[in-house]
């Protein structure tokens, strides 16, 4: 039986851009980083992202959707898993590349693969740990110059079992010198804890100048909510989260907020995390 998972991710749109296939060392090279992603047979276990979340869209109606082929450790992409991508495009000669980073270290590069290829999230240059990855759908006429059709950025966890979540009440999570604390914005039943449909935000303590907070929620094994908000003056939208969505029509959930920073919208550095329970 297939498991369906909704994934919302930071999407970098770059339609019509011209780049070089080998613009980074190690792409299409077995001597740098790691050989191309191993192509294996799909297992019967598959989790599919649904709706409009988890897709990168750019020009001409092209898009990418992340599909779990082997989700061996924890829910969602983690080190050692196998993934592929559902593709929607009108291009006749399209390919997929995948790049992953641990901070500023480039740990995985696989370029120029056919659309039905599978990618193993591990390598000799990536022996373990979390990473931030970007899949790129592109077309090329000469194998050197490319046109980007769509991109999809997603986080890969380290595959370890999550620590127990704090149940009810407001709480604080910290990492190093940074921390975040949950604050209720709209507490509909006034019980002082997060419930479905409530609005919340976070108080931050950090020295970084442009921090973000992402929020991911699960009901059992189903990934039902993902959003990211910037906590700095120039961020143009509300700095709050509504605990509901088309993929979360009701019921309790377990959520994790992550305080992070990014320089390019793709690679991120986690500063602190906070896990909490949402009542029905």
Secondary structure, DSSP 8 states (H G I E B T S, - for coil): --EE----------TT-EEETTSSTTTT-SSSS--S-------S--EE--TTTTEEE-STT-EEEEEEEE--SSSSSBTT-EEEEEEE---SSEEEEEEEEETTEEEEEEEEE-TT--EES-BTTB-SS-EEEEEEEEEESSSSEEEEEEEEEEEEB--------B-SS--EEEETTEEEEEEEEE-TT-SSS-BTT-EEEEEEE-S-SSEEEEEEEEETTEEEEEEEEEESTT--S-S-EES-BTTB-SS-EEEEEEEEEESSSSSEEEEEEEEEEEB-
